[in-house]
């Protein structure tokens, strides 16, 4: 590589990742294009929540109707257990 000089200024001047490493220091990798994190800390294409945030959809387990239904079932089961104890 004699006579060849590298232009490393753009690489050194690129924005750095804003994540913290396990050792508590800042990540020194360059940030992905248009993002604040490097490819290892969430800047890779396709990472993150899907469009429309389908991760936030509710399944209904903790809806008011489901909770009241489970409470009614528990009270019916408690009454059944009490009745069985009285019969034996």
Phi and psi restraints in degrees (range 20) as a CNS / XPLOR table:
assign (resid 1 and name C) (resid 2 and name N)
       (resid 2 and name CA) (resid 2 and name C) 1.0 -75.8 20.0 2
assign (resid 2 and name N) (resid 2 and name CA)
       (resid 2 and name C) (resid 3 and name N) 1.0 138.8 20.0 2
assign (resid 2 and name C) (resid 3 and name N)
       (resid 3 and name CA) (resid 3 and name C) 1.0 75.9 20.0 2
assign (resid 3 and name N) (resid 3 and name CA)
       (resid 3 and name C) (resid 4 and name N) 1.0 4.6 20.0 2
assign (resid 3 and name C) (resid 4 and name N)
       (resid 4 and name CA) (resid 4 and name C) 1.0 -108.2 20.0 2
assign (resid 4 and name N) (resid 4 and name CA)
       (resid 4 and name C) (resid 5 and name N) 1.0 121.4 20.0 2
assign (resid 4 and name C) (resid 5 and name N)
       (resid 5 and name CA) (resid 5 and name C) 1.0 -110.6 20.0 2
assign (resid 5 and name N) (resid 5 and name CA)
       (resid 5 and name C) (resid 6 and name N) 1.0 138.5 20.0 2
assign (resid 5 and name C) (resid 6 and name N)
       (resid 6 and name CA) (resid 6 and name C) 1.0 -96.0 20.0 2
assign (resid 6 and name N) (resid 6 and name CA)
       (resid 6 and name C) (resid 7 and name N) 1.0 142.3 20.0 2
assign (resid 6 and name C) (resid 7 and name N)
       (resid 7 and name CA) (resid 7 and name C) 1.0 -95.3 20.0 2
assign (resid 7 and name N) (resid 7 and name CA)
       (resid 7 and name C) (resid 8 and name N) 1.0 91.2 20.0 2
assign (resid 7 and name C) (resid 8 and name N)
       (resid 8 and name CA) (resid 8 and name C) 1.0 -94.8 20.0 2
assign (resid 8 and name N) (resid 8 and name CA)
       (resid 8 and name C) (resid 9 and name N) 1.0 -0.6 20.0 2
assign (resid 8 and name C) (resid 9 and name N)
       (resid 9 and name CA) (resid 9 and name C) 1.0 -59.0 20.0 2
assign (resid 9 and name N) (resid 9 and name CA)
       (resid 9 and name C) (resid 10 and name N) 1.0 -46.4 20.0 2
assign (resid 9 and name C) (resid 10 and name N)
       (resid 10 and name CA) (resid 10 and name C) 1.0 -62.0 20.0 2
assign (resid 10 and name N) (resid 10 and name CA)
       (resid 10 and name C) (resid 11 and name N) 1.0 -34.9 20.0 2
assign (resid 10 and name C) (resid 11 and name N)
       (resid 11 and name CA) (resid 11 and name C) 1.0 -67.2 20.0 2
assign (resid 11 and name N) (resid 11 and name CA)
       (resid 11 and name C) (resid 12 and name N) 1.0 -40.5 20.0 2
assign (resid 11 and name C) (resid 12 and name N)
       (resid 12 and name CA) (resid 12 and name C) 1.0 -74.0 20.0 2
assign (resid 12 and name N) (resid 12 and name CA)
       (resid 12 and name C) (resid 13 and name N) 1.0 -27.1 20.0 2
assign (resid 12 and name C) (resid 13 and name N)
       (resid 13 and name CA) (resid 13 and name C) 1.0 -89.0 20.0 2
assign (resid 13 and name N) (resid 13 and name CA)
       (resid 13 and name C) (resid 14 and name N) 1.0 -6.1 20.0 2
assign (resid 13 and name C) (resid 14 and name N)
       (resid 14 and name CA) (resid 14 and name C) 1.0 -67.9 20.0 2
assign (resid 14 and name N) (resid 14 and name CA)
       (resid 14 and name C) (resid 15 and name N) 1.0 151.7 20.0 2
assign (resid 14 and name C) (resid 15 and name N)
       (resid 15 and name CA) (resid 15 and name C) 1.0 -64.3 20.0 2
assign (resid 15 and name N) (resid 15 and name CA)
       (resid 15 and name C) (resid 16 and name N) 1.0 144.3 20.0 2
assign (resid 15 and name C) (resid 16 and name N)
       (resid 16 and name CA) (resid 16 and name C) 1.0 -94.8 20.0 2
assign (resid 16 and name N) (resid 16 and name CA)
       (resid 16 and name C) (resid 17 and name N) 1.0 158.8 20.0 2
assign (resid 16 and name C) (resid 17 and name N)
       (resid 17 and name CA) (resid 17 and name C) 1.0 -65.1 20.0 2
assign (resid 17 and name N) (resid 17 and name CA)
       (resid 17 and name C) (resid 18 and name N) 1.0 142.6 20.0 2
assign (resid 17 and name C) (resid 18 and name N)
       (resid 18 and name CA) (resid 18 and name C) 1.0 -95.1 20.0 2
assign (resid 18 and name N) (resid 18 and name CA)
       (resid 18 and name C) (resid 19 and name N) 1.0 7.3 20.0 2
assign (resid 18 and name C) (resid 19 and name N)
       (resid 19 and name CA) (resid 19 and name C) 1.0 -81.1 20.0 2
assign (resid 19 and name N) (resid 19 and name CA)
       (resid 19 and name C) (resid 20 and name N) 1.0 158.2 20.0 2
assign (resid 19 and name C) (resid 20 and name N)
       (resid 20 and name CA) (resid 20 and name C) 1.0 -102.9 20.0 2
assign (resid 20 and name N) (resid 20 and name CA)
       (resid 20 and name C) (resid 21 and name N) 1.0 141.0 20.0 2
assign (resid 20 and name C) (resid 21 and name N)
       (resid 21 and name CA) (resid 21 and name C) 1.0 -84.7 20.0 2
assign (resid 21 and name N) (resid 21 and name CA)
       (resid 21 and name C) (resid 22 and name N) 1.0 175.4 20.0 2
assign (resid 21 and name C) (resid 22 and name N)
       (resid 22 and name CA) (resid 22 and name C) 1.0 -64.1 20.0 2
assign (resid 22 and name N) (resid 22 and name CA)
       (resid 22 and name C) (resid 23 and name N) 1.0 -29.0 20.0 2
assign (resid 22 and name C) (resid 23 and name N)
       (resid 23 and name CA) (resid 23 and name C) 1.0 -79.8 20.0 2
assign (resid 23 and name N) (resid 23 and name CA)
       (resid 23 and name C) (resid 24 and name N) 1.0 -5.2 20.0 2
assign (resid 23 and name C) (resid 24 and name N)
       (resid 24 and name CA) (resid 24 and name C) 1.0 94.9 20.0 2
assign (resid 24 and name N) (resid 24 and name CA)
       (resid 24 and name C) (resid 25 and name N) 1.0 -0.8 20.0 2
assign (resid 24 and name C) (resid 25 and name N)
       (resid 25 and name CA) (resid 25 and name C) 1.0 -93.7 20.0 2
assign (resid 25 and name N) (resid 25 and name CA)
       (resid 25 and name C) (resid 26 and name N) 1.0 164.4 20.0 2
assign (resid 25 and name C) (resid 26 and name N)
       (resid 26 and name CA) (resid 26 and name C) 1.0 -75.6 20.0 2
assign (resid 26 and name N) (resid 26 and name CA)
       (resid 26 and name C) (resid 27 and name N) 1.0 145.9 20.0 2
assign (resid 26 and name C) (resid 27 and name N)
       (resid 27 and name CA) (resid 27 and name C) 1.0 -68.0 20.0 2
assign (resid 27 and name N) (resid 27 and name CA)
       (resid 27 and name C) (resid 28 and name N) 1.0 136.1 20.0 2
assign (resid 27 and name C) (resid 28 and name N)
       (resid 28 and name CA) (resid 28 and name C) 1.0 -101.7 20.0 2
assign (resid 28 and name N) (resid 28 and name CA)
       (resid 28 and name C) (resid 29 and name N) 1.0 5.4 20.0 2
assign (resid 28 and name C) (resid 29 and name N)
       (resid 29 and name CA) (resid 29 and name C) 1.0 -74.5 20.0 2
assign (resid 29 and name N) (resid 29 and name CA)
       (resid 29 and name C) (resid 30 and name N) 1.0 152.5 20.0 2
assign (resid 29 and name C) (resid 30 and name N)
       (resid 30 and name CA) (resid 30 and name C) 1.0 -71.4 20.0 2
assign (resid 30 and name N) (resid 30 and name CA)
       (resid 30 and name C) (resid 31 and name N) 1.0 145.2 20.0 2
assign (resid 30 and name C) (resid 31 and name N)
       (resid 31 and name CA) (resid 31 and name C) 1.0 -70.1 20.0 2
assign (resid 31 and name N) (resid 31 and name CA)
       (resid 31 and name C) (resid 32 and name N) 1.0 149.5 20.0 2
assign (resid 31 and name C) (resid 32 and name N)
       (resid 32 and name CA) (resid 32 and name C) 1.0 -66.9 20.0 2
assign (resid 32 and name N) (resid 32 and name CA)
       (resid 32 and name C) (resid 33 and name N) 1.0 155.0 20.0 2
assign (resid 32 and name C) (resid 33 and name N)
       (resid 33 and name CA) (resid 33 and name C) 1.0 -58.4 20.0 2
assign (resid 33 and name N) (resid 33 and name CA)
       (resid 33 and name C) (resid 34 and name N) 1.0 120.8 20.0 2
assign (resid 33 and name C) (resid 34 and name N)
       (resid 34 and name CA) (resid 34 and name C) 1.0 79.2 20.0 2
assign (resid 34 and name N) (resid 34 and name CA)
       (resid 34 and name C) (resid 35 and name N) 1.0 8.3 20.0 2
assign (resid 34 and name C) (resid 35 and name N)
       (resid 35 and name CA) (resid 35 and name C) 1.0 -128.0 20.0 2
assign (resid 35 and name N) (resid 35 and name CA)
       (resid 35 and name C) (resid 36 and name N) 1.0 167.7 20.0 2
assign (resid 35 and name C) (resid 36 and name N)
       (resid 36 and name CA) (resid 36 and name C) 1.0 -97.6 20.0 2
assign (resid 36 and name N) (resid 36 and name CA)
       (resid 36 and name C) (resid 37 and name N) 1.0 -3.7 20.0 2
assign (resid 36 and name C) (resid 37 and name N)
       (resid 37 and name CA) (resid 37 and name C) 1.0 -122.9 20.0 2
assign (resid 37 and name N) (resid 37 and name CA)
       (resid 37 and name C) (resid 38 and name N) 1.0 157.7 20.0 2
assign (resid 37 and name C) (resid 38 and name N)
       (resid 38 and name CA) (resid 38 and name C) 1.0 -79.9 20.0 2
assign (resid 38 and name N) (resid 38 and name CA)
       (resid 38 and name C) (resid 39 and name N) 1.0 177.0 20.0 2
assign (resid 38 and name C) (resid 39 and name N)
       (resid 39 and name CA) (resid 39 and name C) 1.0 -65.5 20.0 2
assign (resid 39 and name N) (resid 39 and name CA)
       (resid 39 and name C) (resid 40 and name N) 1.0 -24.4 20.0 2
assign (resid 39 and name C) (resid 40 and name N)
       (resid 40 and name CA) (resid 40 and name C) 1.0 -84.5 20.0 2
assign (resid 40 and name N) (resid 40 and name CA)
       (resid 40 and name C) (resid 41 and name N) 1.0 -20.0 20.0 2
assign (resid 40 and name C) (resid 41 and name N)
       (resid 41 and name CA) (resid 41 and name C) 1.0 -113.5 20.0 2
assign (resid 41 and name N) (resid 41 and name CA)
       (resid 41 and name C) (resid 42 and name N) 1.0 26.4 20.0 2
assign (resid 41 and name C) (resid 42 and name N)
       (resid 42 and name CA) (resid 42 and name C) 1.0 108.7 20.0 2
assign (resid 42 and name N) (resid 42 and name CA)
       (resid 42 and name C) (resid 43 and name N) 1.0 9.3 20.0 2
assign (resid 42 and name C) (resid 43 and name N)
       (resid 43 and name CA) (resid 43 and name C) 1.0 -96.4 20.0 2
assign (resid 43 and name N) (resid 43 and name CA)
       (resid 43 and name C) (resid 44 and name N) 1.0 -0.1 20.0 2
assign (resid 43 and name C) (resid 44 and name N)
       (resid 44 and name CA) (resid 44 and name C) 1.0 -70.8 20.0 2
assign (resid 44 and name N) (resid 44 and name CA)
       (resid 44 and name C) (resid 45 and name N) 1.0 149.3 20.0 2
assign (resid 44 and name C) (resid 45 and name N)
       (resid 45 and name CA) (resid 45 and name C) 1.0 -62.8 20.0 2
assign (resid 45 and name N) (resid 45 and name CA)
       (resid 45 and name C) (resid 46 and name N) 1.0 139.7 20.0 2
assign (resid 45 and name C) (resid 46 and name N)
       (resid 46 and name CA) (resid 46 and name C) 1.0 87.9 20.0 2
assign (resid 46 and name N) (resid 46 and name CA)
       (resid 46 and name C) (resid 47 and name N) 1.0 -2.3 20.0 2
assign (resid 46 and name C) (resid 47 and name N)
       (resid 47 and name CA) (resid 47 and name C) 1.0 -89.5 20.0 2
assign (resid 47 and name N) (resid 47 and name CA)
       (resid 47 and name C) (resid 48 and name N) 1.0 162.9 20.0 2
assign (resid 47 and name C) (resid 48 and name N)
       (resid 48 and name CA) (resid 48 and name C) 1.0 98.5 20.0 2
assign (resid 48 and name N) (resid 48 and name CA)
       (resid 48 and name C) (resid 49 and name N) 1.0 -176.5 20.0 2
assign (resid 48 and name C) (resid 49 and name N)
       (resid 49 and name CA) (resid 49 and name C) 1.0 -69.5 20.0 2
assign (resid 49 and name N) (resid 49 and name CA)
       (resid 49 and name C) (resid 50 and name N) 1.0 146.8 20.0 2
assign (resid 49 and name C) (resid 50 and name N)
       (resid 50 and name CA) (resid 50 and name C) 1.0 -69.4 20.0 2
assign (resid 50 and name N) (resid 50 and name CA)
       (resid 50 and name C) (resid 51 and name N) 1.0 160.0 20.0 2
assign (resid 50 and name C) (resid 51 and name N)
       (resid 51 and name CA) (resid 51 and name C) 1.0 -59.6 20.0 2
assign (resid 51 and name N) (resid 51 and name CA)
       (resid 51 and name C) (resid 52 and name N) 1.0 138.2 20.0 2
assign (resid 51 and name C) (resid 52 and name N)
       (resid 52 and name CA) (resid 52 and name C) 1.0 84.6 20.0 2
assign (resid 52 and name N) (resid 52 and name CA)
       (resid 52 and name C) (resid 53 and name N) 1.0 -2.7 20.0 2
assign (resid 52 and name C) (resid 53 and name N)
       (resid 53 and name CA) (resid 53 and name C) 1.0 50.4 20.0 2
assign (resid 53 and name N) (resid 53 and name CA)
       (resid 53 and name C) (resid 54 and name N) 1.0 59.9 20.0 2
assign (resid 53 and name C) (resid 54 and name N)
       (resid 54 and name CA) (resid 54 and name C) 1.0 -66.5 20.0 2
assign (resid 54 and name N) (resid 54 and name CA)
       (resid 54 and name C) (resid 55 and name N) 1.0 -14.3 20.0 2
assign (resid 54 and name C) (resid 55 and name N)
       (resid 55 and name CA) (resid 55 and name C) 1.0 -68.8 20.0 2
assign (resid 55 and name N) (resid 55 and name CA)
       (resid 55 and name C) (resid 56 and name N) 1.0 -20.2 20.0 2
assign (resid 55 and name C) (resid 56 and name N)
       (resid 56 and name CA) (resid 56 and name C) 1.0 -92.9 20.0 2
assign (resid 56 and name N) (resid 56 and name CA)
       (resid 56 and name C) (resid 57 and name N) 1.0 5.9 20.0 2
assign (resid 56 and name C) (resid 57 and name N)
       (resid 57 and name CA) (resid 57 and name C) 1.0 -65.7 20.0 2
assign (resid 57 and name N) (resid 57 and name CA)
       (resid 57 and name C) (resid 58 and name N) 1.0 145.4 20.0 2
assign (resid 57 and name C) (resid 58 and name N)
       (resid 58 and name CA) (resid 58 and name C) 1.0 -94.8 20.0 2
assign (resid 58 and name N) (resid 58 and name CA)
       (resid 58 and name C) (resid 59 and name N) 1.0 145.0 20.0 2
assign (resid 58 and name C) (resid 59 and name N)
       (resid 59 and name CA) (resid 59 and name C) 1.0 -97.5 20.0 2
assign (resid 59 and name N) (resid 59 and name CA)
       (resid 59 and name C) (resid 60 and name N) 1.0 -11.7 20.0 2
assign (resid 59 and name C) (resid 60 and name N)
       (resid 60 and name CA) (resid 60 and name C) 1.0 93.0 20.0 2
assign (resid 60 and name N) (resid 60 and name CA)
       (resid 60 and name C) (resid 61 and name N) 1.0 -2.0 20.0 2
assign (resid 60 and name C) (resid 61 and name N)
       (resid 61 and name CA) (resid 61 and name C) 1.0 -65.5 20.0 2
assign (resid 61 and name N) (resid 61 and name CA)
       (resid 61 and name C) (resid 62 and name N) 1.0 -32.2 20.0 2
assign (resid 61 and name C) (resid 62 and name N)
       (resid 62 and name CA) (resid 62 and name C) 1.0 -107.7 20.0 2
assign (resid 62 and name N) (resid 62 and name CA)
       (resid 62 and name C) (resid 63 and name N) 1.0 18.7 20.0 2
assign (resid 62 and name C) (resid 63 and name N)
       (resid 63 and name CA) (resid 63 and name C) 1.0 -71.0 20.0 2
assign (resid 63 and name N) (resid 63 and name CA)
       (resid 63 and name C) (resid 64 and name N) 1.0 156.9 20.0 2
assign (resid 63 and name C) (resid 64 and name N)
       (resid 64 and name CA) (resid 64 and name C) 1.0 -58.6 20.0 2
assign (resid 64 and name N) (resid 64 and name CA)
       (resid 64 and name C) (resid 65 and name N) 1.0 -41.3 20.0 2
assign (resid 64 and name C) (resid 65 and name N)
       (resid 65 and name CA) (resid 65 and name C) 1.0 -64.1 20.0 2
assign (resid 65 and name N) (resid 65 and name CA)
       (resid 65 and name C) (resid 66 and name N) 1.0 -43.4 20.0 2
assign (resid 65 and name C) (resid 66 and name N)
       (resid 66 and name CA) (resid 66 and name C) 1.0 -65.6 20.0 2
assign (resid 66 and name N) (resid 66 and name CA)
       (resid 66 and name C) (resid 67 and name N) 1.0 -39.2 20.0 2
assign (resid 66 and name C) (resid 67 and name N)
       (resid 67 and name CA) (resid 67 and name C) 1.0 -65.4 20.0 2
assign (resid 67 and name N) (resid 67 and name CA)
       (resid 67 and name C) (resid 68 and name N) 1.0 -45.9 20.0 2
assign (resid 67 and name C) (resid 68 and name N)
       (resid 68 and name CA) (resid 68 and name C) 1.0 -65.5 20.0 2
assign (resid 68 and name N) (resid 68 and name CA)
       (resid 68 and name C) (resid 69 and name N) 1.0 -35.9 20.0 2
assign (resid 68 and name C) (resid 69 and name N)
       (resid 69 and name CA) (resid 69 and name C) 1.0 -64.5 20.0 2
assign (resid 69 and name N) (resid 69 and name CA)
       (resid 69 and name C) (resid 70 and name N) 1.0 -43.5 20.0 2
assign (resid 69 and name C) (resid 70 and name N)
       (resid 70 and name CA) (resid 70 and name C) 1.0 -65.0 20.0 2
assign (resid 70 and name N) (resid 70 and name CA)
       (resid 70 and name C) (resid 71 and name N) 1.0 -36.5 20.0 2
assign (resid 70 and name C) (resid 71 and name N)
       (resid 71 and name CA) (resid 71 and name C) 1.0 -65.0 20.0 2
assign (resid 71 and name N) (resid 71 and name CA)
       (resid 71 and name C) (resid 72 and name N) 1.0 -41.2 20.0 2
assign (resid 71 and name C) (resid 72 and name N)
       (resid 72 and name CA) (resid 72 and name C) 1.0 -63.1 20.0 2
assign (resid 72 and name N) (resid 72 and name CA)
       (resid 72 and name C) (resid 73 and name N) 1.0 -41.7 20.0 2
assign (resid 72 and name C) (resid 73 and name N)
       (resid 73 and name CA) (resid 73 and name C) 1.0 -63.2 20.0 2
assign (resid 73 and name N) (resid 73 and name CA)
       (resid 73 and name C) (resid 74 and name N) 1.0 -42.4 20.0 2
assign (resid 73 and name C) (resid 74 and name N)
       (resid 74 and name CA) (resid 74 and name C) 1.0 -63.4 20.0 2
assign (resid 74 and name N) (resid 74 and name CA)
       (resid 74 and name C) (resid 75 and name N) 1.0 -41.0 20.0 2
assign (resid 74 and name C) (resid 75 and name N)
       (resid 75 and name CA) (resid 75 and name C) 1.0 -67.4 20.0 2
assign (resid 75 and name N) (resid 75 and name CA)
       (resid 75 and name C) (resid 76 and name N) 1.0 -37.7 20.0 2
assign (resid 75 and name C) (resid 76 and name N)
       (resid 76 and name CA) (resid 76 and name C) 1.0 -64.0 20.0 2
assign (resid 76 and name N) (resid 76 and name CA)
       (resid 76 and name C) (resid 77 and name N) 1.0 -40.7 20.0 2
assign (resid 76 and name C) (resid 77 and name N)
       (resid 77 and name CA) (resid 77 and name C) 1.0 -65.8 20.0 2
assign (resid 77 and name N) (resid 77 and name CA)
       (resid 77 and name C) (resid 78 and name N) 1.0 -39.1 20.0 2
assign (resid 77 and name C) (resid 78 and name N)
       (resid 78 and name CA) (resid 78 and name C) 1.0 -62.0 20.0 2
assign (resid 78 and name N) (resid 78 and name CA)
       (resid 78 and name C) (resid 79 and name N) 1.0 -42.7 20.0 2
assign (resid 78 and name C) (resid 79 and name N)
       (resid 79 and name CA) (resid 79 and name C) 1.0 -63.9 20.0 2
assign (resid 79 and name N) (resid 79 and name CA)
       (resid 79 and name C) (resid 80 and name N) 1.0 -39.0 20.0 2
assign (resid 79 and name C) (resid 80 and name N)
       (resid 80 and name CA) (resid 80 and name C) 1.0 -64.4 20.0 2
assign (resid 80 and name N) (resid 80 and name CA)
       (resid 80 and name C) (resid 81 and name N) 1.0 -41.6 20.0 2
assign (resid 80 and name C) (resid 81 and name N)
       (resid 81 and name CA) (resid 81 and name C) 1.0 -64.2 20.0 2
assign (resid 81 and name N) (resid 81 and name CA)
       (resid 81 and name C) (resid 82 and name N) 1.0 -41.5 20.0 2
assign (resid 81 and name C) (resid 82 and name N)
       (resid 82 and name CA) (resid 82 and name C) 1.0 -63.2 20.0 2
assign (resid 82 and name N) (resid 82 and name CA)
       (resid 82 and name C) (resid 83 and name N) 1.0 -41.6 20.0 2
assign (resid 82 and name C) (resid 83 and name N)
       (resid 83 and name CA) (resid 83 and name C) 1.0 -64.3 20.0 2
assign (resid 83 and name N) (resid 83 and name CA)
       (resid 83 and name C) (resid 84 and name N) 1.0 -41.5 20.0 2
assign (resid 83 and name C) (resid 84 and name N)
       (resid 84 and name CA) (resid 84 and name C) 1.0 -64.8 20.0 2
assign (resid 84 and name N) (resid 84 and name CA)
       (resid 84 and name C) (resid 85 and name N) 1.0 -37.0 20.0 2
assign (resid 84 and name C) (resid 85 and name N)
       (resid 85 and name CA) (resid 85 and name C) 1.0 -66.8 20.0 2
assign (resid 85 and name N) (resid 85 and name CA)
       (resid 85 and name C) (resid 86 and name N) 1.0 -37.6 20.0 2
assign (resid 85 and name C) (resid 86 and name N)
       (resid 86 and name CA) (resid 86 and name C) 1.0 -66.9 20.0 2
assign (resid 86 and name N) (resid 86 and name CA)
       (resid 86 and name C) (resid 87 and name N) 1.0 -35.2 20.0 2
assign (resid 86 and name C) (resid 87 and name N)
       (resid 87 and name CA) (resid 87 and name C) 1.0 -74.6 20.0 2
assign (resid 87 and name N) (resid 87 and name CA)
       (resid 87 and name C) (resid 88 and name N) 1.0 -27.1 20.0 2
